[in-house]
Structure formats: C-alpha cells, structure tokens
Amino acid sequence: MEKTAWEGVFRQGRDLYTRNANPGHRVYGEDLKTESGVEYRLWDPFRSKFAAYFLKSAAPSWLRGVRTVLYLGGSHGTTASHVSELLPSASIFVVEKSPVSFAPLLALSKSRANILPILADAQLPERYAADVGAADLLYQDVAQRAQAEIFHENARSCLAPGGVGVLMLKVRSITQSRSARSILAESRSYLERNGWKVLESIDLAPFSREHTALVLRND
C-alpha cells in the first residue's frame, strides 16, 4: 500500500484506499485489504465522486488543516465514511433530507464518532448553521435543480473565511433540455458573480457521467 500526495489516501495499483476506522466491517460491500496489520477499505470511484476527483486531480494544499466539514447530501454514507477516515480529526456534519437514507447514515455514525448526521434540507441552512458553526470545508453532492444557489447559501451561512468548497455539479439534475456545457457555464457564472474563484473544474468521466467537480474559494 503506497501513500499518495493526499494525506490519508492510499493507493495499490490503480485503486484508492482509506484506512478502515472500523476494522472487519464494510459500509457498502467494498473490498478490504490488510497490510502490516492495518486494514484498508477500497474507495470506489464509480460509487464515490470524491474518489473520482482524487483520481483525476493534482494534490492542492487546501485539504490540509481541515477541522470541520459541512457535507451536503450524505445519502447512506458511502463517501462520508471515507471522508471520516481521510480526516480522522475533523468533525463532519452530514446533512441528508431523506429519512430512508438517514437511517443507515445514523447507524454509520455510531461506529465513527466524527460523523455527525443532521436530518434536514440543504436548502434551509439556517436550520443547522448554529450546530455546524464555521466549517473549513463545504462538500456538496445533492440532486436538486438550484445546486449553485444551495452551495452559495450554505457557504454564506457556514463556511469560514478562506474556506474551500467542493461542488459536485450534477448537470442532469438541473435540466435535461440543455447541454451539459451550457449548464456548467451558467453555474460557474453564477458562482463567480457571487465572489467565488474556481480553483479547479474537473470532468469526472468515465467514473461519473455528466458530473463536474468544482473546487471553489471565496477570499
């Protein structure tokens, strides 16, 4: 198992891994590997857009020093479980509005103390802003139309000055009547008009079709 440029992310061949915080247990049926007495979980880029991003990105410094994460759209906790291992010292507030998805997310939090699940709608950050406080990292993966607007409002409510946001833009959740390129351009334009600087824009194909990772900072 080799270390990567991203602290907490490991590699074996073309596969990514994180160190298992709950040895012997899987979260979503992923493969486990043990090396030198340490167990690692396969981080599947076809199941996690964040893993796809890591495979296609360089290694910027913005991940260092993150102590609080606001994660929007946690679903069952697939990616959140790896983020909890990637940032073991961070508090990760995971927002999910579906009670069905929230149940396994809540169960996951019982074995990972740094995952703090919140049953709420990401369109209403005022309902959880006081609990989250000032986050160093805002990660968003929601299948709603106003994705850029949701990101901006959550950042205004919860992101610390100089913090970084990662928006996994799902273009087909916005509309299916226009090209992915025009939707991406419109979303970028909205964010830039509101003071956001795009640090990276990465197409996540072939792992996730018509999804783009936008890494943003508002200085």
N, C-alpha and C positions, 0 to 999 in steps of 0.2 A: 504494500500500500504506500503510495507516494503522496507527500504533501503537495498542494497546489499553491498558486500565488494568492489564493483566497484562504485566509486563516480559517480552519475548521472544516474545509472541504478537501477531500482526499480523492485520489484517482488510482485506478488499476486498469491499465489499457485505455480504452475509450470511455469507461464507466466512472461515474462520480459516486462518492460515498460520504456519509457523515457518521460520526461516532455515535453508536446507539446509547441513548440515555437510559434505556430500559432493556438491558441485555436479555436475550431469549425471546423477546416479544416483537412482533411485526405490527405495523399500523395499517397497511393496505396490501399485504401479501408480498411485499418486497423481499428480495434475496438478502440473506445475512452472510457475512464473511467474518471469520475470526483470524487475527494475525497478531502474534506476540502477546496473546492474552487479551487483546482488545477486540470487541465486536463492532462491526460497521454495518450500516444499512445502505443498500443500493438506492441512489437518488435518481429516479427515472425521469428523464427529460420529456417523455411522452405523457407523463402523468402530472408533471410539475413545470409550469412555465418559468419558475425561478431557476430550476436546474437547467432548462434550455438556455436561459440567459447566461448562466455561468459558462456553459459550453461555447457560447458564441461571443463572449465579451472578453476584454482585457481585464486587468485587475486594478481598478482605481482605488484610491485611498479612502473613499467615503464610507466604507463599511467599518473601518477601524473606530473604536471608541463608542460604538452604539450601545446605549444602555436601556433605552426604551423604544419599543416598536409599536406602532399602531397598524394592525393588519386588518384590512377591509375585505370581506368575502372569504372567510375561513373555511366554509363548507365543512367537510368531515374532518379536516385537519391534516390532509396529506402533506401539503407544503409546509404548513405551520409546524408540523412535527420536526421537519428538517431544519427550519429556521431556529427552533428551540435548541437544536444541537449545534448549529452554526454559531449561535450567540448564547452560550450557556449561562452567561452572567447577566443577560438582558431580561427585562420584563416585557413580555409580548402580549399585548392586549389584542385579542382576536374577536372581531365583530362579525356576527352571522345573523341574518334575519329569519332564516327558515328553522322552525322548531325541529323539523325532521333531521336536518343536518347538524343542528346544535347538539342533539343528544350524544352522538359519537364524539363530537368536539369536547363536550363537557367530560365525558369518560376519559378522553385522552389527557385532559388537564390533571387528572388525579394521579397520573404517573409521571407528569412533567410539571414541576412546580412553577416554572417560569412562564407557562401558558395560562393566560387569564382570560377566559371566554366571556363575551358580552353578547347577550341576545338583544339585538337592536337593528334598526335600519340605517345603513351607511348614509342615507340621505338626510339623517337627523343627528348630526354630530353633537348638537347641544345636549343630547340625552346622555352622553358618556364622556364629554370633554373633561368634566371635573374629575372623573375617575382616572383618566389617562394622564392628564397633565401635559407637560411639554415633551413630545416624542422626538427622538433623534432621527427616526426613520419612519416614513409612511409608505406602506406597501399596499397596493390596491389591485384586486382581481375580482371585479364584480361584473355581472352580465346585465347591466342596465343601460338605458339609452344615453343618459346625461353623465357619462363617465368622467369627462374632463371637469365638468362642473362639480361633481361629487368630490373629486380629488381636491379641487381648489378650496371648496368649503371646509373640508376636513383639515386641510393644511392650515387654513386661517384659524381654525379652532384649536388645533392640537400639535402642529409641528413647531419645534423650537427654531429660533432664528439660526440660519445657517444649516438647518436640517436638510435631509435629502429625501426625495420621493421617488418611488418606483411605481409607475402606472403600467399595468399590463392591459393595453388597449385592445378590446375585443370589437373589431370593426363591425362584425355582423350582428352584434347586439345593439348597435346604434341604428343601422338601417341596412336593408338588403337591396335597396333600389339604386345605390350609387357605388362607385368603385372604391376599393379599399384605399387607394392612393388619395382620393379626394377627401375621404373621411379622416385619414391620418393628418392631412394638411390642415383641415378645418380644426381638428382638436389641438394641433400644435399652435395654430394661430391664436386660438382662444387662450391657451396657457401662456403664450408669450405676451399677449396683450395684458395679461394679469400679472406680469412681472417674473414669470418663470423662465429660467435658462435651461435649454435642453442640453444635458451633458452627453447623453447617448440616445440613439434611436436604432433599435436592433430588431430586424425581422426575425421572428422565431421559427420560421420554416427551416427544415421539414418537420420539426417536432410538434409545432402547433400552427396550423394553417390560419392565415389572416389574423394573426396576433402580432403586435409590435410592443416591445418593451421600451418605454420612455423613462429615462433617468433624469430627474429634474432637481434644480436647486433654485431657491428664491433668496438671493443675497440682499 
